Every structure is written in C-alpha cells, then in structure tokens.
Amino acid sequence: MPISNGLKIAILPLLLWSVTSCKKELFIPDEKSPAIDSSSHHNGFPPNYDVVFNQNQVNRINIIFTPNEWQAMQTDLDQKSGGGPGSPPTEDPSYFECEVIFNGLSWNHVGIRYKGNSSLRARSNKLPLRFDFDQWEDQYPAIADQRFYGFKELSMSSNYNDPAIMREKSAADLFRNFGVPAVRTAFYEVYIDEGTGTYQYYGVYTLTEIVFDTFLNDWFGSKSGNCYKPDGNGARFFSSNFTLTDFELKTNEDQADKSDIQQMYDVLQSPTRATHPTQWKKDLEAVFDVDGFLKYLAVNNTIQNWDTYGKMTHNYYLYHDPKDDRIKWIVWDHNEAFQNGKMGGALSLGMQEVGVDWPLINYLIADETYETTYQGYLKQCIETSFASTRMQGIYSTQENLLQTAADNEETGYSYTNGQFNAAVQTLQNHNTDRIQAVTEYLQ
C-alpha cells in the first residue's frame, strides 16, 4: 500500500494516534497485538512508577481535544476567573474531555481541567493541568475504572515562574531523599491538539502523583486514614479564626470525622505548654509527628521556599497514619523553592520572625530540645541530601536531560530562550550559598 503525506500504516489492536514531531499518524488494528484491557488501562493493577515516572528521559504526552471541548474549557476558566489575567478562579475549573496518547497507547474520554492559583492568575497559554482518567465513566461505561498504568489521577505542574524548569522536581526529590513525605515526579513534554488536527508544543511540565490517589499507599503503606488538604486561616492552627472547615478531607469523606484535627489543635494550644511543658510535648508527640515536621523545616528552610507554612496557609497535606496513630506532614508544590522569594522572602534559618500565629513553628522552635533537633537536621541535610557533590551532579544531569526540550519551549510563559542555562547556574550557586549560610548559622 503506498505511503503518502506522512501517513504510515501499521498494525495495532485499536485505532490509535501516535505522534512524531507534531503530526498524527494513523494505525490500523492487528489481532496479533496485545489488547489494552491490561495493567495499562484497567483498575486492580499496582501503579507502574517505572513507566509513568521514568527518571531517565524527558517523557512525552499528547493531548487531543475536539474543537468544542477545547473552547468550552477556555470559556469555563474565563467565567470562573473574571475573564482574564489578575484574578484566580473563585472555584476549581471544571473537567472536560480529551484523549491522551502515551507510550503508543490511547486513553479515551479522559477528564482534564486547569488547576493552580498564581499560575492561573498569570493566564498564559502554558497552564497547569489535572487528569482524572475515569471522570466520565458514568457517561461512558466502557471506561469504568479506567487507569493510566494504575493511576486514577495525575497532576501536571507547568513549572510556573521557573526558567530552570526543574525546581518542582528537584525539591520533591530532595525532600524524599531526606525522608520527608513527598510525591514522585517526572519531566514531560506536553503536546496539545486544540481541535485543529495539529499539535502545539506546550513545553516542559513536571508530572506529579496525587497524594490521596497513589502516594499514601506508596509511602505509608495505607490510605485508610484521614488525609487533609488544608487551606485558609484555620490551616495556621492559630487560636484566632481556627476552623475545621479549612481542612478539606480527601479520604473518608463520607464519615466526615475531623476529630483528629481538633485533637491536634487542642493539644497544640493547651495551657500545659506553659505550665507543664514536658507533658505538653508528650501529648503533642502522641498525636503529631513532631520529629518529621522538624525534619521538613530543616529541608524547607535550607532550600528557601517562601510559598509554604509560616508564610502561606496552604501547600501541605496532613495524613492520620493508622500505623502509629499520628498525623504526618506531607509537602506539596515547590515551583517557588530554591530562591529567597516574594512576600518578604523565605523563612530565616532561625525563624525568629515567625509569630504565634504560626504555632507549629513558633511553639516548637521556642522549645530548646526541639530547636536542637531541628539544628541537627539542618547539619545532616547539608552533609547528605543537599551536599554540593550530590546537588551539583543532579542539576547538571537534569540540565543535559532537559536541554533540547528547554530550547524548544515556545510559550514565553515562564521560560524564554537563553534563560535556561543561566537559571541552572543560579541553582548551582544557590546550593553553594545555602550550605555556607547553614554552616555559619550553626557555628
């Protein structure tokens, strides 16, 4: 059969779209090829981290919309954000339908929406995305419990405000290496067909797993405990304006039992902190993983991440781990890390500026024993996970991995040609400067 116009005839089990460059290539089924009712598409299989979070390459994902779905998705965002840049959505954007192409396979009727806060406020054409692979199963029973190699939901960070396009991943990997709960990540090139029949390159995204989908099982070995996404004044745990409504349940929603958060708050704010500090610490450690939180602070303050607790009332999760009946701190969202940042800058290493309105920091660091533990983790961090020999190698490896994809980025969103290598060098300089800063602080 003659080949023309870049079209290629091949044999596969379904009618699939495979993409090279920005052109679609047609595939015709062959009964000899494996069917897709397998671990790639169906529920009941463990998440395939090796495939979805491949660390050895810049992966590629292709997203196809119909013209109507693409336009409806943009209209929805305009309506919820006031119609343009400068105002974030008043509620989460709605899900729409798309087709996803990855690894030579197709996923149909996938739920997709925009996500984010400041990134959506900027309103460029490279916006963060969220996938739900069985969002539309009620309308399309054939995709009931559809999974993406074991994953129901996935998030795509657009690396907003990051010309190095590696801060999100580097921070998450660093936290994980130091033993702080953080999701897995991987680099992806995103190509989107907006319904025109051709693909546009949207640039390098960072794929992240969803905390309450796969991460809890992967890290804690269970997802049966309460998982919360705090946001709002209550997320400070301050005595003024504390409310349980600011702790959104992401598991066990039907039970809606937030008594564990109330207990943690009651212990934290108990008068025994002043009258019987030893008992207060014992009570707090029984309900909250204090040591894990101090370990998190050590990494967070070393790398300078201003968009976090102590500055912002979001960007963390809490999990009531049934294994030891304590609430654990889970980090989230790191595109603003590795820089002193905005909003008055990142937290200082000593955190003396943090007031009682951030009691998880203020109360703990005021205790001499906890402060000593925190300082020990600072020292351990710069000598192990954040050591120059380790981080400089990581930055260089990722620079080589991303070079071509970064050079091809066309959005002008948070990256423009010529900034990438300079931004990587800035990260390398930051590593050296922060090790020196921590060393001087500990002297």
ABEGO torsion letter per residue (X at the ends): XBBBGGBBBBBBABBBBBBBEABBBBBBBBAABBBABBAAABBGBBBBAAAAABAABBBBBBBBBBAAAAAAAAAAAAAAAGGEBGBBBABBBBBBBBBBBBGGBBBBGBBBBBBEBAAAAAGBABBBBBBBAAAAAAABAAABGBBBGGBABBBBBAGBGBAAGAAAAAAAAAAAAAGBBBBBBBBBBBBBBAGAGBBBBAEBBBBBBBAAAAAAAAAAGBAABBBBBBBEAAAAGBABGBBAAABBBABGAAAGBAAAAAAAAAAAABAAAAABAAAAAAAAAAABBAAAAAAAAAAAAAAGBABBBGABABGBBBBBBAAAGBBBBBBBEAAABGBAEBGGEBBBAAGAABBAABAAAAAAAABAAAAAAAAAAAAAAAABAABAAAAAAAAAAAAAAAAAAAAABAAGAABBBGAAAAAAAAAAAAAAAAAAAAAAAAX
